[in-house]
Amino acid sequence: MDLAITPLPCGFGARVETDFARTTDAAAAAYALTEALHRHRVLVLPGQHLNHADLLAVASLVGTVDTATDRRYTVPGFPGLTVVSNIHQGGTPIGIYDGDQEEEWHADNSFKPELTAATLLYSVITAGEGGETRSADATRAYDDLPSGLPARVDDLSAVHSVQHLATRQADAADGRSSTQAGTLAHLPEVTHPLAPVHPATGARSLLLGPMVIRGITTLAEQESRALLKKLLAHTTSVPYVYTHRWEQGDLVVWDNLATLHSASPCDSSRHRRLLYRAAVR
């Protein structure tokens, strides 16, 4: 299967012109999509027309869909499909929502023992203003670290904690946290390398996330905090960031082992957004 691929001007990522709802050769589509994802790290597929089953089918082309999701926001009848939205019904959010000012650089599900390989996000209702998704090229950022720093971070590991995430979210959003009362809130802390090696490409990337990382295992708190802050500032600086302005029907797929991402602020009283997310192992 040949994909019409146009690299994005930011140095990583690509726009892909294809209609996955019409894909008939799953094996060829899986190979082409996975190869493009590993090469470009972020794929933007505009103009998709996907129902819930279609979206899970596309996710299955990339890997095994992770069905261990927060049950409060899982689409009924479609394990592994999660609602992401700022829409409220009866004062309760219908999907994952952590406040209008949410900015939270992270890699998805890093609080789990097995890192998420890729994430798919599909837009159904698009905000007229705000709500962009920003991606950071954590692979190129690692490659561009100042001399001596790669050797330092290569042997370091960090503690990722869903409980730490819930606390930080609540602190940042006036006590509101989509994680705090979630069905994954019981997960124990896990440890991951600070610069893990990608199992498919062999490249190292920086695995960061101030909301979920409690600290670096072998460093004192102050030193750990300073190093993590320095690495995140480098990784999320302008040369490594792509900002996606959503249009209805956009499907964005990112290599979760090679990038970080963050939502952008969005005024939920004026601009509604609704997306569906699938993560794969």
Secondary structure as a PSIPRED ss2 file (coil, helix, strand):
# PSIPRED VFORMAT (PSIPRED V4.0)

   1 M C   1.000  0.000  0.000
   2 D C   1.000  0.000  0.000
   3 L C   1.000  0.000  0.000
   4 A E   0.000  0.000  1.000
   5 I E   0.000  0.000  1.000
   6 T E   0.000  0.000  1.000
   7 P E   0.000  0.000  1.000
   8 L C   1.000  0.000  0.000
   9 P C   1.000  0.000  0.000
  10 C C   1.000  0.000  0.000
  11 G C   1.000  0.000  0.000
  12 F C   1.000  0.000  0.000
  13 G C   1.000  0.000  0.000
  14 A E   0.000  0.000  1.000
  15 R E   0.000  0.000  1.000
  16 V E   0.000  0.000  1.000
  17 E E   0.000  0.000  1.000
  18 T C   1.000  0.000  0.000
  19 D C   1.000  0.000  0.000
  20 F H   0.000  1.000  0.000
  21 A H   0.000  1.000  0.000
  22 R H   0.000  1.000  0.000
  23 T C   1.000  0.000  0.000
  24 T C   1.000  0.000  0.000
  25 D C   1.000  0.000  0.000
  26 A H   0.000  1.000  0.000
  27 A H   0.000  1.000  0.000
  28 A H   0.000  1.000  0.000
  29 A H   0.000  1.000  0.000
  30 A H   0.000  1.000  0.000
  31 Y H   0.000  1.000  0.000
  32 A H   0.000  1.000  0.000
  33 L H   0.000  1.000  0.000
  34 T H   0.000  1.000  0.000
  35 E H   0.000  1.000  0.000
  36 A H   0.000  1.000  0.000
  37 L H   0.000  1.000  0.000
  38 H H   0.000  1.000  0.000
  39 R H   0.000  1.000  0.000
  40 H H   0.000  1.000  0.000
  41 R C   1.000  0.000  0.000
  42 V E   0.000  0.000  1.000
  43 L E   0.000  0.000  1.000
  44 V E   0.000  0.000  1.000
  45 L E   0.000  0.000  1.000
  46 P C   1.000  0.000  0.000
  47 G C   1.000  0.000  0.000
  48 Q C   1.000  0.000  0.000
  49 H C   1.000  0.000  0.000
  50 L C   1.000  0.000  0.000
  51 N C   1.000  0.000  0.000
  52 H H   0.000  1.000  0.000
  53 A H   0.000  1.000  0.000
  54 D H   0.000  1.000  0.000
  55 L H   0.000  1.000  0.000
  56 L H   0.000  1.000  0.000
  57 A H   0.000  1.000  0.000
  58 V H   0.000  1.000  0.000
  59 A H   0.000  1.000  0.000
  60 S H   0.000  1.000  0.000
  61 L H   0.000  1.000  0.000
  62 V H   0.000  1.000  0.000
  63 G C   1.000  0.000  0.000
  64 T C   1.000  0.000  0.000
  65 V E   0.000  0.000  1.000
  66 D C   1.000  0.000  0.000
  67 T C   1.000  0.000  0.000
  68 A C   1.000  0.000  0.000
  69 T C   1.000  0.000  0.000
  70 D C   1.000  0.000  0.000
  71 R H   0.000  1.000  0.000
  72 R H   0.000  1.000  0.000
  73 Y H   0.000  1.000  0.000
  74 T E   0.000  0.000  1.000
  75 V C   1.000  0.000  0.000
  76 P C   1.000  0.000  0.000
  77 G C   1.000  0.000  0.000
  78 F C   1.000  0.000  0.000
  79 P C   1.000  0.000  0.000
  80 G C   1.000  0.000  0.000
  81 L E   0.000  0.000  1.000
  82 T E   0.000  0.000  1.000
  83 V E   0.000  0.000  1.000
  84 V E   0.000  0.000  1.000
  85 S E   0.000  0.000  1.000
  86 N C   1.000  0.000  0.000
  87 I C   1.000  0.000  0.000
  88 H E   0.000  0.000  1.000
  89 Q E   0.000  0.000  1.000
  90 G C   1.000  0.000  0.000
  91 G C   1.000  0.000  0.000
  92 T E   0.000  0.000  1.000
  93 P E   0.000  0.000  1.000
  94 I C   1.000  0.000  0.000
  95 G C   1.000  0.000  0.000
  96 I E   0.000  0.000  1.000
  97 Y C   1.000  0.000  0.000
  98 D C   1.000  0.000  0.000
  99 G C   1.000  0.000  0.000
 100 D C   1.000  0.000  0.000
 101 Q C   1.000  0.000  0.000
 102 E C   1.000  0.000  0.000
 103 E C   1.000  0.000  0.000
 104 E C   1.000  0.000  0.000
 105 W C   1.000  0.000  0.000
 106 H E   0.000  0.000  1.000
 107 A C   1.000  0.000  0.000
 108 D C   1.000  0.000  0.000
 109 N C   1.000  0.000  0.000
 110 S C   1.000  0.000  0.000
 111 F C   1.000  0.000  0.000
 112 K C   1.000  0.000  0.000
 113 P C   1.000  0.000  0.000
 114 E C   1.000  0.000  0.000
 115 L C   1.000  0.000  0.000
 116 T C   1.000  0.000  0.000
 117 A C   1.000  0.000  0.000
 118 A E   0.000  0.000  1.000
 119 T E   0.000  0.000  1.000
 120 L E   0.000  0.000  1.000
 121 L E   0.000  0.000  1.000
 122 Y E   0.000  0.000  1.000
 123 S E   0.000  0.000  1.000
 124 V E   0.000  0.000  1.000
 125 I E   0.000  0.000  1.000
 126 T C   1.000  0.000  0.000
 127 A C   1.000  0.000  0.000
 128 G C   1.000  0.000  0.000
 129 E C   1.000  0.000  0.000
 130 G C   1.000  0.000  0.000
 131 G C   1.000  0.000  0.000
 132 E C   1.000  0.000  0.000
 133 T E   0.000  0.000  1.000
 134 R E   0.000  0.000  1.000
 135 S E   0.000  0.000  1.000
 136 A E   0.000  0.000  1.000
 137 D E   0.000  0.000  1.000
 138 A H   0.000  1.000  0.000
 139 T H   0.000  1.000  0.000
 140 R H   0.000  1.000  0.000
 141 A H   0.000  1.000  0.000
 142 Y H   0.000  1.000  0.000
 143 D H   0.000  1.000  0.000
 144 D C   1.000  0.000  0.000
 145 L C   1.000  0.000  0.000
 146 P C   1.000  0.000  0.000
 147 S C   1.000  0.000  0.000
 148 G C   1.000  0.000  0.000
 149 L H   0.000  1.000  0.000
 150 P H   0.000  1.000  0.000
 151 A H   0.000  1.000  0.000
 152 R H   0.000  1.000  0.000
 153 V H   0.000  1.000  0.000
 154 D C   1.000  0.000  0.000
 155 D C   1.000  0.000  0.000
 156 L C   1.000  0.000  0.000
 157 S E   0.000  0.000  1.000
 158 A E   0.000  0.000  1.000
 159 V E   0.000  0.000  1.000
 160 H E   0.000  0.000  1.000
 161 S C   1.000  0.000  0.000
 162 V H   0.000  1.000  0.000
 163 Q H   0.000  1.000  0.000
 164 H H   0.000  1.000  0.000
 165 L H   0.000  1.000  0.000
 166 A H   0.000  1.000  0.000
 167 T H   0.000  1.000  0.000
 168 R H   0.000  1.000  0.000
 169 Q H   0.000  1.000  0.000
 170 A H   0.000  1.000  0.000
 171 D H   0.000  1.000  0.000
 172 A H   0.000  1.000  0.000
 173 A C   1.000  0.000  0.000
 174 D C   1.000  0.000  0.000
 175 G C   1.000  0.000  0.000
 176 R C   1.000  0.000  0.000
 177 S C   1.000  0.000  0.000
 178 S C   1.000  0.000  0.000
 179 T C   1.000  0.000  0.000
 180 Q C   1.000  0.000  0.000
 181 A C   1.000  0.000  0.000
 182 G C   1.000  0.000  0.000
 183 T C   1.000  0.000  0.000
 184 L C   1.000  0.000  0.000
 185 A C   1.000  0.000  0.000
 186 H C   1.000  0.000  0.000
 187 L C   1.000  0.000  0.000
 188 P C   1.000  0.000  0.000
 189 E C   1.000  0.000  0.000
 190 V E   0.000  0.000  1.000
 191 T E   0.000  0.000  1.000
 192 H E   0.000  0.000  1.000
 193 P E   0.000  0.000  1.000
 194 L C   1.000  0.000  0.000
 195 A C   1.000  0.000  0.000
 196 P C   1.000  0.000  0.000
 197 V E   0.000  0.000  1.000
 198 H C   1.000  0.000  0.000
 199 P C   1.000  0.000  0.000
 200 A C   1.000  0.000  0.000
 201 T C   1.000  0.000  0.000
 202 G C   1.000  0.000  0.000
 203 A C   1.000  0.000  0.000
 204 R E   0.000  0.000  1.000
 205 S C   1.000  0.000  0.000
 206 L C   1.000  0.000  0.000
 207 L C   1.000  0.000  0.000
 208 L C   1.000  0.000  0.000
 209 G C   1.000  0.000  0.000
 210 P C   1.000  0.000  0.000
 211 M C   1.000  0.000  0.000
 212 V C   1.000  0.000  0.000
 213 I E   0.000  0.000  1.000
 214 R E   0.000  0.000  1.000
 215 G E   0.000  0.000  1.000
 216 I E   0.000  0.000  1.000
 217 T C   1.000  0.000  0.000
 218 T C   1.000  0.000  0.000
 219 L C   1.000  0.000  0.000
 220 A C   1.000  0.000  0.000
 221 E H   0.000  1.000  0.000
 222 Q H   0.000  1.000  0.000
 223 E H   0.000  1.000  0.000
 224 S H   0.000  1.000  0.000
 225 R H   0.000  1.000  0.000
 226 A H   0.000  1.000  0.000
 227 L H   0.000  1.000  0.000
 228 L H   0.000  1.000  0.000
 229 K H   0.000  1.000  0.000
 230 K H   0.000  1.000  0.000
 231 L H   0.000  1.000  0.000
 232 L H   0.000  1.000  0.000
 233 A H   0.000  1.000  0.000
 234 H H   0.000  1.000  0.000
 235 T H   0.000  1.000  0.000
 236 T C   1.000  0.000  0.000
 237 S C   1.000  0.000  0.000
 238 V H   0.000  1.000  0.000
 239 P H   0.000  1.000  0.000
 240 Y H   0.000  1.000  0.000
 241 V E   0.000  0.000  1.000
 242 Y E   0.000  0.000  1.000
 243 T E   0.000  0.000  1.000
 244 H E   0.000  0.000  1.000
 245 R C   1.000  0.000  0.000
 246 W C   1.000  0.000  0.000
 247 E C   1.000  0.000  0.000
 248 Q C   1.000  0.000  0.000
 249 G C   1.000  0.000  0.000
 250 D C   1.000  0.000  0.000
 251 L E   0.000  0.000  1.000
 252 V E   0.000  0.000  1.000
 253 V E   0.000  0.000  1.000
 254 W E   0.000  0.000  1.000
 255 D E   0.000  0.000  1.000
 256 N C   1.000  0.000  0.000
 257 L C   1.000  0.000  0.000
 258 A C   1.000  0.000  0.000
 259 T E   0.000  0.000  1.000
 260 L E   0.000  0.000  1.000
 261 H E   0.000  0.000  1.000
 262 S E   0.000  0.000  1.000
 263 A E   0.000  0.000  1.000
 264 S C   1.000  0.000  0.000
 265 P C   1.000  0.000  0.000
 266 C C   1.000  0.000  0.000
 267 D C   1.000  0.000  0.000
 268 S C   1.000  0.000  0.000
 269 S C   1.000  0.000  0.000
 270 R C   1.000  0.000  0.000
 271 H C   1.000  0.000  0.000
 272 R C   1.000  0.000  0.000
 273 R C   1.000  0.000  0.000
 274 L E   0.000  0.000  1.000
 275 L E   0.000  0.000  1.000
 276 Y E   0.000  0.000  1.000
 277 R E   0.000  0.000  1.000
 278 A E   0.000  0.000  1.000
 279 A E   0.000  0.000  1.000
 280 V E   0.000  0.000  1.000
 281 R C   1.000  0.000  0.000
